[in-house]
């Protein structure tokens, strides 16, 4: 019903187009590629990547670099047992999320990370742009 709302701008976004394409293709199978939301800020000499990972402990998060790829993985396993009046209630929550990013323009050895209140923040210092040789014309003899 909401897709019939006039002036719906949701479909005009390229990101929404691909999200809808994935939903249409996989149907009700759920999200086969679980991910998490990120914001990337350009601070001039560096980027700051903020990833939403609520409910995770710092120990649940792994950040790896493989060549020009930065991979963030978070895995959460929790068992909850509530016992009351001879009634036992058990709940288990498991979740695994991952994303990867191209860091070809980043000083990989200077990346730093901190995690606070469910937000993972990575500081990604930019590489200096390569200086191009000046353009010149060569005369033909």
Buried (B, 14 or more C-beta within 10 A) or exposed (E): EEEEEEEEEEEEEEEEEEEBEEEEEEEEEEEEEEEBEBEEEEEEEBBEBEBEBEEBEEEBBEBEEEEEEBEBBBEBEEEEEEEEEEEEEEEEEEBEBBBEBEBEEBEBEEBEBEBEEEEBBBBBBBEEEEEEEEEEEEEEE
